[in-house]
Amino acid sequence: MATTTAAPDQQQAALSPEELQRYSRHLTLPEFGKEGQEKLKNSSVLLVGAGGLGSPAATYLAAAGVGRIGLVDFDTVEASNLQRQILYGSSDVGRPKLEAASERLEDLNPHVDVERHEVRLTSDNALDIIDDYDVVADGTDNFPTRYLVNDACVMTGTPNVYASIFRFEGQVSVFATEDGPCYRCLYEEPPPPGLVPSCAEGGVLGILPGLIGTLQATEVIKLLTGMGTPLIGRLLMVETLEMNFRTVNVPTNPDCPVCGDDPSVTELIDYEAFCGIPQSDTSANGTDDAMADDRVPETTVQQLKQKRDAGDAPFVLDVREPYEAEIASLGADQLIPVDQLEDRLDELGVDKDEEFVVHCRSGGRSEKATRMLRKKGYKASNLKGGVLAWSDEIDPDVPRY
């Protein structure tokens, strides 16, 4: 398969004497050399996400000498990030990620121009942002943004170096090149909401994003320099417990709705709706006055505390895994993991006509559980924000995780 070079065909800026010294180990590689280093210097990469994958990818791309690196993220550094997001340290907790990340990358290599896009990538801004870069490295952790990035890359003709991680496993591939498939050729439609837990819910081995993010950065460099054979039309799958690496072929789908012969998706769409994620229609103060029909009733952590303080505590069902309850507890009356709940309703210690509260770590799994319970006739409500909200707003001694 032919390689793809994303670096622009233009007069390239020469390397300075300092850069010749800095990149000497690249220059002595016959396959890389001065020409490859100058291609990097005159190239640009957009990293979507400055978290677990974006941290190692950005670090190695900056160290390698990519001339312009764009970072898209709007989050702040949390203590739970530090187990795997190596761009940040303890002193960065509470700071905007892009502020801390750009300082680190500019200190690592002052010859690199770091551009901050401290926004949520949306259908309104994705084309403009992505079209300004030679390659995109997608390190997102949610399906709406993943499909958005894919479609925008196809529409702008920008190669998309994709990576994802979960627990002990990771994937890497190269999509949206002229002669290869796109992400939708592999996964035409997203899984049902709630079927695939997030890394926050399912966990991730701290070193895994370092491994997968470094592979992702390697593919970016191969694209920019024209060196080697990128993972175009191939999906690299990594399993770390047994340390297995295997590659499967990903053919181009001529009927793909985005990159196929007769595409039906020719402009960016509402990706939350496409992924089946209900849109919140709640008011600014979080009340349910304007709740959409497809959303479940919610109880805030303040409301739960008030009822407990008044001696009117409702039954509380925890739908997390048992090991999570060992980390942090809200004093639930019963624990049944969400994936087992429908098969264990006969064990549920609450009557159908009794109002009760369902909680998880952050509210996602408990929303899924509450919706199912209400369809079965139970008067359940979802604890908004779960353990994290309780820790933030009620009791900081309850650990965040």
N, C-alpha and C positions, 0 to 999 in steps of 0.2 A: 504493500500500500504506500502510496506517495506521501511524503511529509508535507506539512503545511507551514509556511512561513508567514507570520502575521505582522512582522515588522514592516513599516511603510517603505516604499521604494522611493527614496529621496536622498539628497546629499547628507551624509552622516557626519555628525560632529566628531572630531578626533579625540582620542584619549589624551588626557593631560599626563605629564610625567608622574604625578602622584597616583593617578589611576593606573598607570602601567605597573607601578610597584604594588599597589593594592591588589590588583587582579592577576598577579604574576602566575599563580597556580592555574588559572584558566588559560593564560597565554601560552603556556608550555604544553597544553593539550593539542595535538595536531588536528583533532576533529573540531576544536573550538577556536583557539587562537585569537589573534587581534581582531579579525573580521567578526567573529562571533561576539566578542566583548563589545565592539562598537555597535552591533545590532541591538544588544541589550541596552546600551546607553541611549539609543535613539528610539526605544520602544516604550510602550505604556501598558499597564495592567490595572484592571479594576477588580478589587477584592470585595465581593458582596458578603459582608459579615466579618467582624473583627473579633471573633470568639475563638472556639477551640481549634477550628481549621484555619481561620484567617490568621491566627497568631503565628504558627510556624511558617505558613506560606508567605506571609508578609515579611517575616524576619529573614528567610532565606532569599527571597526575591530582592530585598533591599541589599543584603550582603553581597548578592551576586552582581549587582550593579544595574538593575532595571532602572532606566532613567526617570520614569514618572509612574508613581504608584498611587492609585485612588483607593480610598477606603470608604465603604458605605456601612454605617452603623449609627444608631441613635440611643444606645444603651449606656448605662453607667457600670463601673466595675463593682462587682459584689465579691464578698469573701469566698463564696462558693465557686467563683470562676478560677481562683488561683490554683486549684488542683490540676488544671490542664491548659489554661490560657496564659502562655508563657510570656506574652508581651507585657504583663502587668505584675506589680509587686504589692505587698501589703500597704505601702504608702499611697497606692492609687485607689484604694477602696473608696467609693463615693464619687470619684472623678468621672467625667465623660470618657468613654473608652477611646474615642478618636483623639482627644487631647493627650491622653497618656500614651497611646500608640504612636502618634506622630512624633512625640518627643523622643521615644525610644528608637524609632527607625531613623530619625535624623541624626541622632547621636551615633547610631551604628554605622551609618554611611551618609556623610554630609553631601555627597555628590548626587543623591537621590532627591527628587522633588516629590514630597508627599502631599496629596490633595485630600481634603476632608469633605465628605458628603454626609453631614450629620442629619440625615433625613430617613424616613421610611421609604423604601423603594416601592413605587406604585405604578399603576398603568398610566398615570399622568406624567411621570418624570423619567421612567425607565429608559425609553428610547433616547432621549436627549443625553442622559448620563452615560449610557453604555456606548453609544455611537462615538464618543470622544476617546475611546481606548482601543488598543489593538487586540487584546485578549481579556476575557472575563474569567475570574476564578470564583466559582460559586461555592461558598461555604455555608449556605443557609441551612436552617434546621426545621423548616416548615414547608409544606407542599405548595401553598399559594405563591410564595416568593420563588420557589424552585421552578414552577411552571411559568411564572412571569419572566424570570431571567432567561429561561430557554426560549420563549417566544420572542422576546426582545432581541436576543442574540441572533435568531434566525432572520428576523426582519431587518436587522442592521448589518448582517453578514459578519458578525463578530464571533470568533471561536469561543466556545464555552467549556472550560475545564471544570468538570463536575466532580464533587467529592461529597460523601456522606458517611456518617459514623453512627453506631448504635451499640451500646454495651461493649462487646469484644470484637465487633466486626466493622469493616469499612469497605467502601467502593470508590473507584476512581475511573473516569472515562473522559473522552474529549468529544463534545457534541457541536453541532451547528457549523461544521466546516463545509466547504463547497462540495466535497466528495464523500461526505459521511452522514450518518444519521443524526437526529436530534434526540433530546430526552424523551419526547413524546413517541418516538419510534420504539423506545424501550418500554416506557410506561405511558400508554396513551391516555389513561385516566388515573386519577389519584385513588388511593384506598378510601373506604368509607371513613368519615370523621370518627376519631377515637380508636380505630383499629390498631394503628401503629403509635405506641406511646412516644412521647418526646424523650430526649436524653435526660431532662430533669426528672421525668417520671420513671424511666427505665434504667437510668444510670449509664455511665460510660467510664471505661478504664482510662485513667488520666493520661497515660502515655499514648493511647490510640490516636487521638487527633494529631499528635506530633508525628507519628508514622504516616498517617494518611495525608496530612497537610503537606508533609515534605514530598511525598509522591506527587501530590497536586502541583507543587511548585516546580518539580522536575519536568512535568508535562508542559507547563507554561514556558519554561526555558527552551525546551525542545521546539515548541511552536515558534517562538520568537527568533531562534537562531537557525531553524531548518535542520537541526542536528537530529540524527536518529529517526526512529519510527514512533510517532505519537500513538496514543491509544484511541485512534479514530476507528470506529466500527468494532471496538473491543471494550469489554467491561472487566476491569481488574477487581477481583473480590478477595478480601483479606480476612482471615479468621485467626486471631492471635492466641487463643488458648492452646490450640494444637500447632500454631504457626503454619497455616496453610495459605498459599497464594495460588489462585487459579484465574484463568482468563476465559471468558465466554464471548463468542462473536455476537455483535449487535448489527443486524442488517438494516439498511435503509428501507423504510416502509413507503412504497409509492403511494399508498393511501393515507399517509400521515396528514392530519388536518392542518399542520403548520408548514412542514417542509416537503410535503408530497407533491405529486404531479399536478394536482388540482386542489390546492389548499382551501379549506373552508374558513380558517381563522386567518384573516389578513390584517387585523388590528388587535391591539391589546384589549383584553376583556376584564370582567370582574372576576378575579381569581379566587376570592373568598367564596363567592357563589359557585364557581366551577368546582371547587373542592368540597362543597356541601357544608360550609361553615355558616351557621346562622348569624345574621347581622344584628347586632345589638341596637335596639331602638329605645334604650333607656335614657332618662333625663340625666343631666350633668351631675346631680347629687346621688345617682345610683339607685333611685327608687324605681318601682315597677309600674309606675302610672302609665307609661307609654310602651309597655312590654309587647313585643311582637308575639303573634300567636304561636310561633314555633319555639319560643324560649320557655324555659321552666321557671317556676317561682323561686325566688332567692331569699335567703335569710342572711343578713349581715352579721359580722362577728360582734358588733355592738349590740344588736338585737338579741343574739344568743346569750351574751354575757348578762344583759339586763334581765332576761328571763331566769337565768340561773341565780342571779343575785336576789330576785324576788321569790325564790323558792318554787318557781313554775318551770323548771328545766324540762325541755322536751327530750324525747328519746333521740340519741345521736348515733348514727351509723357511720362507721369508718370503712371506706371502700379501697383503702390502700393495701399494700402487701404487709405481712406481719413484720418483716424486718424494718419497714418504715415506722411502724408504731413503736418499735424499740428506740428509734432515733428521737422521735418527737410525738407527744401524745396530747390530745385535747380532752382526755377523759371520756372517750366514747363509750356507749353502752354495749356495742357489739362491733366486731370487725369481720367483714366478709369481702374479700377482694372483688373488684368490679367484674373481672372475667368469670367469676364463679357465681355471681349474685343471682342470675336468672335461674340457675339450676338448684339454688339453695334457698329459694323463697320460703320453703316450708320451715326453715330454721329461723326466719326473721322474727325477732322478739318484739314485734309491734303489730297491732291490729290495723286493718285497712282504714278504719274510720278514725284513727289517731294521727294527728299531725306530728311529723318528726323531721329531723334534719339529717342530711347526708353530706359527708365531707371527705376531701382527699388532701393532697399537698397544696394544690393551687386552684382547684375548682373545676378542672377539665374532666377528670374521670367521674367526679361526683355529679357533674351536670349530665353526663351520659347515663349514669346510674339512676338519677332522679327522673329523667325522661322515661326510661324503661319502667320504673316503678309506678309512675303516674298512669302509664298506659295499662298497667295491671290493676289499676284502681286504688293504689296507695296515695295517701295525702303527704307526699314527700316534698321537701324543698331543699335546694342546693345551698350549702354554706359558701357564700361568695368569697373567693380568695383563699379559702381553706386554711391550712396550717400557716402559710406564709402571712396571710392577712392577720391571723390571730397573734402571731409573733410581732408583727409590725405595729398593730393598733391596740392590742390588749395586754399581752404578757411577753416582753422581750426575753424572758428566761426560757421560753419555748424555742428550741433550736430551729434555725432555718437550715435547710439542706437542699 
